[in-house]
């Protein structure tokens, strides 16, 4: 069984296990395990946009906690962010 997933055009570690209980623990939001993603975005990220991403948001009456976001690298047309959920 795979733990988590890799989306199309993504890279990273895919963990495999035959322990269903471990899989459940690692995937459950209740464990509050941090998940780190490296994200490529178009353009440059301003400090205002960075602050906005680091604030909680409400979508359909559900409040989502703030993201931990850091700029990893900035290029001419893209930026790379380290995002922790």
C-alpha positions in Angstrom: 0.0 0.0 0.0 1.2 3.5 -0.8 1.3 6.2 1.9 0.2 9.6 0.4 0.5 10.3 -3.3 2.5 12.0 -5.9 0.6 14.2 -8.3 1.2 14.4 -12.0 4.5 16.2 -12.8 5.7 16.0 -9.2 8.7 14.5 -7.6 9.4 13.1 -4.2 9.3 10.1 -1.9 6.5 7.6 -2.0 6.4 5.4 1.1 5.2 1.8 0.7 4.1 -0.4 3.6 2.2 -3.6 4.2 1.1 -2.3 7.7 -2.4 -0.8 7.4 -2.3 0.7 10.9 0.9 2.6 10.1 -0.6 3.8 6.8 -3.6 5.1 8.7 -1.5 6.9 11.3 0.8 8.6 8.6 -2.2 9.7 6.5 -4.5 10.9 9.2 -4.9 14.7 9.7 -5.4 14.0 13.4 -1.8 13.0 13.9 -0.8 16.6 12.8 2.3 15.3 11.1 3.8 18.2 9.1 3.9 17.7 5.3 6.5 19.6 3.4 6.0 20.4 -0.3 8.2 22.3 -2.7 6.0 24.3 -5.0 6.8 26.1 -8.2 4.7 29.3 -8.9 4.7 31.7 -11.7 6.1 35.1 -10.9 7.6 36.5 -7.7 6.0 36.4 -4.4 5.6 39.7 -2.6 5.8 40.0 1.2 2.0 40.8 1.2 1.2 37.6 -0.6 3.5 35.7 1.7 1.7 37.1 4.8 -1.7 36.3 3.3 -0.6 32.6 2.8 0.5 32.5 6.4 -2.9 33.5 7.7 -5.8 31.1 8.5 -8.6 31.1 5.9 -12.3 30.1 5.9 -13.8 28.1 3.0 -17.4 27.0 3.3 -17.5 27.6 7.1 -14.4 25.5 7.6 -11.4 27.3 9.0 -8.0 26.1 7.7 -4.9 26.8 9.7 -2.1 29.0 8.4 0.6 27.6 6.1 4.3 27.8 6.9 5.7 29.2 3.7 9.2 30.2 2.8 10.7 31.3 -0.4 13.3 28.8 -1.4 14.5 30.3 -4.7 13.4 33.1 -7.1 14.1 33.1 -10.8 13.2 35.6 -13.5 9.7 34.1 -14.2 9.2 31.6 -11.3 9.5 31.2 -7.6 10.0 28.1 -5.6 8.3 27.9 -2.2 8.7 25.5 0.7 5.1 25.0 2.0 4.4 23.0 5.2 0.9 21.9 5.9 
